[in-house]
Amino acid sequence: MELTIAIEDLAGRAALFGSADGNLRLIRAALDVQVSARDSSIKLTGSAEAVGKAAKVIEALQRLLRETGSIGSEDVSRALADASKPGGAARGEAIEVFASNAPIFPKTKGQRAYVEAIRGHDLTFCLGPAGTGKTYLAVALGVSMLKQNQIKRIVLVRPAVEAGEKLGYLPGDMQAKVNPYLRPLFDAMHDMMTFEQIKRFMQNDVIEVIPLAFMRGRTLSSAVIILDEAQNTTVLQMLMFLTRLGHHSKMIVTGDDSQIDLEPGQTSGVRDATRRLTGIDGIAIVRLREGDIVRHALVQNIVEAYGNGRADRS
């Protein structure tokens, strides 16, 4: 079978093909299909099945180039994996954020289920390994709802417990002590809005990024409230956090229950909560897997190599 696909953006031809045609060579090797690059088209030759899969990969890469302006080797690997699944894998609905021309898409079946769960439930738990987009997609949906005036504020929360280190031993005042724990949340937001927007929203309390301990006694309405690294909460801390949910709000709890850094003998609040709350209407519990990892391709290999060896720490 032979198929010729037009190149949508000739200016982006080099990015589509990759350095030294590296992207095309990856497709050729993975699918056993002949790929010929021309000035304004790509010619595919091979079995009907191989050509069909290669066409889906080219289509996905052209769409990604149109949406983001760049293509990495990890993107090619994901497109190849998606094309090899039964029926292929359509990309999910765009999440519109403040950054111009930069919609965010769930990239795997698990991520799409996660986004749909958040949209359809007031309380969503998402557990999974590093790199699966748990926090990033939660922040993106919060920012999108803020942009569309569906909520009035975003509250991003983290427990100040990491890898056995204690907050009191860090230098500086309280703000200086908690900033390192909150930094990943700022990093996610910087992909979705400008520094000036973030600064203005924080000055006006439209966006709050705070340690979990500062949540006590509050009730939050018309808000998206995101608890990150929830595996490092205790049972009582989790109960305190969950009861902050007010009217017209969404609460999203994310964590990796194979990376628990609590003191020995303490039960992880997120493990306890997902066990207690399973089956309750209005609550969704989503688990992402190694196949949902969308960071550097090596991250998936690293997670698989370590497995769940740390899961017994709770």
DOPA-733176 format. One line per 8 residues: number of its first residue (from 1); their letters; for each residue x, y, z of N, C-alpha, C. Coordinates in steps of 0.02 Angstrom, whole numbers. Example, Ala and Ser with C-alpha at 12.3 -4.5 7.8 and 13.67 -1.06 7.14 Angstrom:
residues 2
1 = as = 660 -284 390 615 -225 390 660 -165 390 ~ 642 -112 354 684 -53 357 645 2 394
This chain:
residues 314
1 = meltiaie = 42 -60 0 0 0 0 44 62 0 ~ 21 113 -34 58 177 -38 11 235 -21 ~ 36 280 21 -5 337 42 38 399 46 ~ 13 454 18 49 518 21 11 566 66 ~ 46 595 115 15 641 163 44 711 153 ~ 2 761 145 24 830 135 51 857 201 ~ 105 896 197 132 930 256 94 995 266 ~ 62 1002 322 18 1060 334 57 1125 339
9 = dlagraal = 113 1123 374 152 1184 387 223 1174 360 ~ 235 1201 302 301 1192 271 356 1224 311 ~ 339 1278 348 390 1311 390 410 1266 448 ~ 366 1220 468 381 1175 522 406 1107 499 ~ 424 1102 435 446 1039 406 504 1008 443 ~ 553 1050 461 613 1024 496 595 995 564 ~ 549 1030 600 528 1005 666 490 940 659 ~ 448 935 606 409 874 595 455 815 579
17 = fgsadgnl = 505 826 537 550 772 517 599 754 572 ~ 618 803 613 668 792 665 738 803 639 ~ 785 810 686 855 820 667 879 761 626 ~ 907 776 567 931 724 521 876 674 505 ~ 814 698 501 755 656 487 746 602 541 ~ 767 619 602 764 570 657 694 546 673 ~ 644 590 670 575 570 685 550 520 633 ~ 565 533 570 544 487 516 579 419 522
25 = rliraald = 641 421 543 678 357 551 649 316 609 ~ 626 350 662 593 315 717 529 280 693 ~ 490 315 653 428 287 626 444 227 582 ~ 494 235 539 513 182 492 534 119 530 ~ 575 128 582 600 71 619 546 37 661 ~ 502 77 691 451 50 736 396 13 699 ~ 378 37 639 320 9 604 337 -30 542 ~ 401 -35 526 423 -71 466 387 -45 404
33 = vqvsards = 391 20 395 359 53 338 411 98 305 ~ 408 105 240 453 150 205 425 221 209 ~ 467 268 227 447 338 235 492 381 191 ~ 462 414 142 500 456 96 479 529 106 ~ 528 571 122 513 642 134 521 681 69 ~ 471 721 53 472 764 -6 463 836 17 ~ 464 882 -31 461 953 -13 398 971 24 ~ 341 945 2 277 964 33 235 905 53
41 = sikltgsa = 265 845 56 226 786 73 271 732 101 ~ 239 681 130 273 622 155 240 561 122 ~ 280 518 93 254 459 59 267 398 103 ~ 214 359 116 218 299 157 205 238 113 ~ 248 188 120 240 126 81 250 66 126 ~ 204 17 121 210 -44 161 144 -79 164 ~ 136 -123 213 72 -158 222 18 -108 241 ~ -44 -126 228 -100 -81 244 -101 -63 318
49 = eavgkaak = -87 -113 361 -88 -100 433 -32 -53 453 ~ 29 -65 427 86 -22 444 76 49 419 ~ 52 56 358 41 122 330 -13 159 369 ~ -66 123 389 -119 154 428 -94 181 494 ~ -52 141 528 -24 164 592 23 223 582 ~ 65 219 530 111 275 517 73 339 501 ~ 18 333 465 -22 392 448 -51 424 512 ~ -72 381 560 -97 408 623 -42 444 661
57 = viealqrl = 19 417 658 74 449 692 89 517 661 ~ 93 520 595 106 584 560 51 634 576 ~ -11 611 576 -68 655 592 -61 683 663 ~ -44 639 711 -36 661 780 21 712 787 ~ 77 699 752 134 745 756 118 812 724 ~ 83 812 670 64 876 638 17 915 683 ~ -29 880 716 -74 914 763 -34 943 822 ~ 13 904 848 54 928 904 96 988 883
65 = lretgsig = 124 986 823 163 1042 798 120 1104 790 ~ 59 1095 768 13 1151 760 -5 1181 828 ~ -11 1139 879 -33 1162 945 23 1189 988 ~ 82 1160 983 137 1178 1028 198 1208 993 ~ 205 1196 928 261 1224 892 325 1183 896 ~ 323 1126 929 384 1085 936 365 1011 943 ~ 414 969 926 406 896 932 471 868 960 ~ 466 827 1012 524 793 1040 521 719 1026
73 = sedvsral = 576 685 1039 577 612 1026 526 576 1070 ~ 514 603 1131 464 572 1174 394 577 1144 ~ 381 633 1108 316 642 1075 307 590 1020 ~ 361 576 983 357 526 931 344 457 961 ~ 378 442 1016 368 377 1050 296 370 1074 ~ 268 424 1102 198 420 1125 150 410 1067 ~ 163 447 1012 119 440 953 122 370 925 ~ 181 340 925 189 271 902 151 222 947
81 = adaskpgg = 157 233 1013 121 190 1060 46 197 1053 ~ 21 258 1044 -50 269 1036 -76 237 972 ~ -37 244 917 -59 216 853 -62 140 854 ~ -24 109 899 -22 36 903 -78 8 946 ~ -113 52 982 -169 29 1023 -230 15 978 ~ -275 -30 998 -334 -43 958 -374 20 944 ~ -384 36 882 -422 96 864 -383 160 871 ~ -320 156 891 -282 218 902 -305 252 965
89 = aargeaie = -276 310 979 -294 347 1039 -305 420 1022 ~ -367 440 1020 -382 510 1005 -362 553 1064 ~ -339 613 1049 -320 658 1103 -382 688 1134 ~ -376 703 1198 -434 727 1235 -450 800 1219 ~ -504 822 1246 -527 891 1235 -476 940 1264 ~ -464 994 1227 -415 1044 1249 -437 1077 1314 ~ -387 1092 1356 -398 1130 1417 -370 1200 1404 ~ -413 1249 1399 -392 1317 1382 -365 1353 1444
97 = vfasnapi = -303 1378 1439 -273 1415 1494 -258 1486 1471 ~ -226 1526 1514 -216 1596 1497 -161 1607 1445 ~ -111 1563 1442 -58 1570 1393 -87 1566 1323 ~ -72 1616 1281 -103 1619 1215 -77 1562 1172 ~ -123 1533 1132 -106 1480 1084 -73 1420 1117 ~ -89 1407 1180 -57 1350 1214 -109 1309 1252 ~ -158 1279 1217 -204 1235 1253 -166 1174 1277 ~ -192 1143 1329 -161 1084 1359 -207 1024 1346
105 = fpktkgqr = -177 968 1327 -216 909 1310 -196 850 1355 ~ -244 812 1380 -226 747 1410 -199 702 1354 ~ -143 669 1368 -108 634 1314 -116 558 1315 ~ -145 530 1367 -154 458 1371 -226 443 1391 ~ -244 380 1384 -312 359 1403 -324 372 1477 ~ -274 358 1519 -281 370 1590 -289 444 1606 ~ -250 486 1573 -257 558 1584 -325 583 1563 ~ -351 557 1507 -418 579 1486 -471 558 1537
113 = ayveairg = -464 498 1564 -512 476 1616 -507 522 1678 ~ -446 542 1694 -434 587 1751 -468 654 1740 ~ -458 684 1681 -489 748 1665 -565 743 1667 ~ -592 689 1639 -665 680 1639 -691 671 1710 ~ -652 637 1753 -673 628 1822 -677 695 1859 ~ -627 738 1848 -628 804 1881 -688 844 1858 ~ -700 842 1793 -756 882 1766 -824 857 1791 ~ -828 792 1806 -892 764 1825 -903 753 1899
121 = hdltfclg = -853 770 1941 -859 757 2013 -834 817 2054 ~ -862 826 2113 -840 880 2157 -776 863 2194 ~ -764 798 2204 -703 776 2238 -671 719 2198 ~ -608 729 2179 -572 679 2139 -506 663 2172 ~ -492 599 2181 -426 576 2203 -390 548 2142 ~ -326 565 2134 -286 536 2081 -220 511 2109 ~ -208 446 2104 -146 416 2127 -107 390 2068 ~ -41 395 2071 0 369 2017 72 390 2024
129 = pagtgkty = 116 361 1984 188 375 1990 206 444 1964 ~ 268 463 1976 294 527 1952 289 530 1877 ~ 273 590 1852 273 602 1780 209 588 1744 ~ 156 570 1781 93 554 1748 46 614 1740 ~ 68 673 1761 28 734 1751 -26 745 1802 ~ -22 712 1860 -75 718 1910 -86 791 1930 ~ -31 824 1951 -36 893 1974 -46 941 1916 ~ -9 930 1863 -10 975 1806 -80 982 1776
137 = lavalgvs = -114 926 1766 -181 928 1737 -231 958 1786 ~ -222 945 1851 -267 974 1900 -261 1050 1900 ~ -199 1075 1899 -188 1147 1896 -216 1176 1831 ~ -205 1141 1776 -230 1165 1711 -306 1172 1712 ~ -341 1124 1740 -414 1128 1743 -436 1184 1789 ~ -400 1194 1844 -416 1250 1888 -407 1317 1853 ~ -352 1324 1818 -338 1386 1781 -390 1397 1727 ~ -409 1343 1692 -459 1348 1639 -527 1370 1668
145 = mlkqnqik = -546 1342 1725 -610 1362 1755 -607 1435 1779 ~ -549 1456 1803 -541 1526 1823 -548 1572 1763 ~ -516 1554 1707 -520 1594 1646 -592 1601 1622 ~ -631 1548 1630 -700 1548 1606 -750 1574 1658 ~ -723 1601 1714 -765 1630 1768 -812 1579 1799 ~ -792 1514 1797 -832 1463 1830 -817 1459 1904 ~ -760 1485 1925 -741 1488 1996 -711 1556 2009 ~ -702 1572 2073 -674 1636 2092 -602 1633 2115
153 = rivlvrpa = -579 1572 2132 -511 1567 2157 -484 1497 2150 ~ -418 1491 2153 -383 1427 2153 -341 1424 2217 ~ -346 1369 2252 -306 1360 2313 -264 1297 2303 ~ -198 1306 2302 -151 1251 2292 -117 1236 2358 ~ -119 1173 2379 -99 1154 2447 -49 1096 2444 ~ 0 1099 2489 48 1044 2495 65 1032 2568 ~ 73 969 2589 100 957 2656 175 971 2655 ~ 201 1000 2708 273 1016 2711 311 957 2741
161 = veageklg = 307 900 2707 343 840 2729 376 811 2667 ~ 442 806 2666 477 781 2607 536 739 2628 ~ 540 678 2605 599 636 2610 631 636 2679 ~ 590 638 2731 617 633 2799 645 698 2827 ~ 647 752 2787 672 815 2813 619 851 2853 ~ 639 889 2903 591 924 2946 596 999 2932 ~ 538 1031 2930 534 1101 2911 576 1145 2956 ~ 577 1132 3020 611 1176 3067 686 1181 3056
169 = ylpgdmqa = 716 1132 3023 788 1134 3012 807 1175 2951 ~ 758 1196 2910 775 1236 2853 789 1308 2874 ~ 834 1343 2838 850 1412 2857 795 1460 2838 ~ 795 1520 2870 749 1573 2851 685 1575 2891 ~ 642 1625 2875 578 1632 2908 529 1580 2880 ~ 466 1583 2903 417 1532 2882 407 1532 2807 ~ 403 1591 2775 393 1593 2703 451 1560 2666 ~ 512 1574 2690 571 1544 2659 572 1469 2670
177 = kvnpylrp = 546 1446 2727 545 1375 2741 497 1337 2696 ~ 438 1366 2682 388 1330 2644 395 1337 2569 ~ 430 1388 2545 436 1399 2473 462 1339 2435 ~ 514 1304 2459 537 1245 2421 484 1191 2412 ~ 439 1184 2460 387 1133 2456 332 1153 2406 ~ 323 1218 2396 270 1242 2353 293 1255 2281 ~ 359 1253 2270 388 1270 2205 358 1230 2147 ~ 347 1164 2154 319 1127 2097 251 1154 2073
185 = lfdamhdm = 212 1182 2119 147 1211 2100 157 1274 2060 ~ 205 1316 2079 221 1375 2040 246 1356 1971 ~ 287 1304 1968 314 1283 1903 258 1264 1855 ~ 208 1230 1879 152 1211 1837 115 1273 1812 ~ 102 1321 1857 65 1381 1837 102 1423 1786 ~ 169 1423 1789 208 1464 1743 200 1441 1671 ~ 178 1380 1659 165 1356 1591 97 1381 1566 ~ 56 1408 1610 -13 1422 1593 -32 1496 1594
193 = mtfeqikr = 11 1538 1623 -1 1610 1625 66 1645 1636 ~ 66 1710 1624 128 1748 1631 144 1761 1704 ~ 206 1779 1717 227 1795 1784 185 1852 1813 ~ 171 1902 1772 131 1960 1795 60 1939 1813 ~ 31 1894 1774 -36 1869 1791 -36 1832 1857 ~ 12 1788 1866 17 1751 1929 25 1799 1987 ~ 70 1848 1979 83 1896 2033 19 1935 2050 ~ -17 1957 1999 -79 1996 2011 -132 1953 2045
201 = fmqndvie = -140 1891 2021 -190 1847 2051 -173 1831 2124 ~ -109 1822 2139 -90 1807 2207 -98 1868 2253 ~ -83 1926 2227 -92 1987 2267 -166 1998 2283 ~ -210 1977 2238 -282 1986 2248 -316 1926 2280 ~ -275 1876 2302 -300 1815 2333 -344 1774 2286 ~ -336 1783 2221 -371 1740 2173 -336 1673 2169 ~ -270 1674 2177 -231 1612 2181 -194 1612 2248 ~ -201 1557 2284 -164 1547 2347 -122 1484 2340
209 = viplafmr = -60 1487 2361 -17 1428 2364 8 1423 2435 ~ -17 1374 2473 -6 1374 2546 9 1304 2572 ~ 43 1299 2629 53 1234 2661 -13 1208 2690 ~ -18 1144 2695 -79 1112 2720 -99 1137 2789 ~ -50 1150 2832 -65 1171 2901 -105 1236 2903 ~ -100 1277 2851 -134 1342 2850 -207 1335 2829 ~ -231 1274 2814 -299 1264 2792 -349 1257 2849 ~ -325 1245 2908 -369 1232 2965 -417 1290 2977
217 = grtlssav = -481 1273 2988 -531 1324 3005 -562 1359 2946 ~ -543 1343 2885 -569 1378 2826 -623 1336 2791 ~ -669 1371 2757 -716 1339 2712 -712 1376 2646 ~ -700 1340 2591 -687 1372 2526 -743 1358 2477 ~ -777 1410 2456 -831 1405 2408 -810 1437 2341 ~ -842 1415 2287 -827 1440 2219 -753 1438 2205 ~ -722 1381 2219 -649 1375 2212 -631 1306 2186 ~ -571 1301 2157 -540 1237 2145 -484 1231 2196
225 = iildeaqn = -487 1178 2237 -439 1167 2290 -400 1104 2274 ~ -335 1110 2267 -292 1054 2246 -243 1038 2302 ~ -244 976 2325 -195 952 2373 -146 907 2337 ~ -83 929 2334 -30 893 2300 11 853 2351 ~ 43 799 2329 84 757 2373 44 732 2433 ~ -18 712 2420 -64 694 2475 -44 630 2510 ~ 2 591 2482 25 531 2517 60 548 2582 ~ 82 611 2589 118 633 2649 74 668 2699
233 = ttvlqmlm = 9 657 2694 -37 681 2746 -52 624 2794 ~ -68 643 2856 -93 593 2904 -168 587 2895 ~ -198 539 2928 -270 529 2923 -308 591 2948 ~ -287 619 3004 -320 679 3031 -311 739 2986 ~ -252 747 2956 -240 802 2910 -286 796 2849 ~ -293 735 2824 -336 725 2766 -409 741 2783 ~ -432 719 2841 -500 736 2862 -509 811 2867 ~ -460 845 2897 -464 918 2902 -468 950 2833
241 = fltrlghh = -427 926 2786 -427 956 2719 -493 943 2683 ~ -517 882 2684 -578 865 2646 -639 904 2671 ~ -640 921 2735 -697 958 2762 -693 1032 2749 ~ -644 1054 2710 -640 1125 2690 -683 1138 2628 ~ -708 1086 2597 -745 1093 2534 -810 1131 2545 ~ -818 1187 2506 -878 1228 2511 -921 1221 2450 ~ -974 1261 2446 -1021 1258 2391 -988 1282 2326 ~ -1010 1250 2270 -987 1269 2203 -911 1263 2196
249 = skmivtgd = -882 1215 2230 -810 1205 2227 -794 1135 2203 ~ -732 1127 2178 -705 1062 2162 -641 1052 2202 ~ -633 992 2226 -573 975 2265 -538 917 2229 ~ -472 924 2219 -432 874 2185 -374 855 2230 ~ -367 790 2243 -315 764 2288 -269 719 2247 ~ -205 736 2244 -158 697 2204 -101 671 2247 ~ -74 613 2227 -18 586 2264 8 522 2234 ~ 66 502 2257 98 440 2236 107 397 2298
257 = dsqidlep = 65 347 2306 66 308 2368 123 256 2369 ~ 168 260 2321 230 221 2326 288 264 2350 ~ 273 329 2366 326 376 2386 306 411 2451 ~ 292 372 2503 268 400 2566 327 418 2611 ~ 328 480 2636 384 503 2677 363 519 2749 ~ 308 489 2772 287 498 2841 332 459 2888 ~ 328 476 2952 366 439 3002 342 366 3005 ~ 386 319 3020 365 249 3026 306 242 3074
265 = gqtsgvrd = 258 201 3054 200 189 3097 141 233 3082 ~ 151 288 3043 95 332 3026 61 307 2963 ~ -4 310 2962 -43 290 2903 -52 348 2856 ~ -42 336 2793 -51 389 2743 -124 408 2737 ~ -138 474 2742 -206 498 2738 -240 482 2672 ~ -202 483 2617 -233 470 2552 -251 397 2544 ~ -210 353 2571 -228 281 2569 -291 268 2610 ~ -294 297 2669 -351 288 2713 -414 317 2681
273 = atrrltgi = -409 376 2651 -467 410 2622 -495 372 2562 ~ -450 349 2518 -474 313 2459 -507 247 2478 ~ -485 217 2533 -517 156 2557 -587 171 2586 ~ -591 224 2626 -655 241 2659 -707 268 2610 ~ -685 305 2560 -732 343 2518 -750 311 2452 ~ -722 252 2439 -738 217 2377 -813 203 2372 ~ -842 219 2315 -913 204 2304 -961 258 2323 ~ -937 313 2351 -982 368 2370 -996 412 2310
281 = dgiaivrl = -1059 427 2297 -1078 470 2241 -1045 538 2247 ~ -1022 564 2190 -990 629 2189 -915 627 2200 ~ -889 567 2216 -817 559 2228 -788 512 2175 ~ -735 533 2141 -702 490 2092 -632 473 2117 ~ -611 411 2106 -544 389 2124 -512 361 2061 ~ -458 393 2039 -424 375 1976 -354 353 1993 ~ -332 299 1961 -262 278 1970 -228 278 1901 ~ -175 318 1896 -134 319 1835 -77 269 1842
289 = regdivrh = -55 243 1785 -4 190 1784 59 214 1749 ~ 109 169 1746 171 186 1714 161 206 1641 ~ 110 177 1608 97 194 1538 71 264 1529 ~ 52 298 1583 27 367 1579 83 419 1590 ~ 144 396 1601 199 442 1613 214 481 1549 ~ 216 548 1554 226 590 1495 288 635 1503 ~ 330 621 1552 393 658 1557 444 625 1509 ~ 507 640 1520 560 609 1480 550 534 1478
297 = alvqnive = 563 503 1420 551 431 1412 586 389 1465 ~ 643 413 1491 679 375 1542 641 370 1608 ~ 597 419 1622 561 418 1685 519 355 1691 ~ 487 334 1636 447 273 1638 491 213 1653 ~ 550 210 1623 595 154 1636 619 154 1708 ~ 631 213 1736 654 219 1806 599 195 1853 ~ 537 218 1841 481 198 1884 472 123 1882 ~ 476 94 1822 468 22 1816 524 -16 1852
305 = aygngrad = 586 11 1848 642 -22 1881 636 -23 1956 ~ 610 33 1985 602 36 2057 538 1 2080 ~ 488 -2 2037 426 -35 2055 393 -1 2114 ~ 362 -40 2157 328 -14 2216 367 -30 2279 ~ 433 -30 2273 474 -51 2330 468 -7 2391 ~ 445 55 2381 439 100 2439 369 100 2469 ~ 323 62 2440 253 67 2460 240 42 2531 ~ 285 2 2559 273 -25 2626 294 22 2682
313 = rs = 313 84 2665 336 131 2715 279 158 2757 ~ 218 150 2735 162 176 2773 141 127 2827
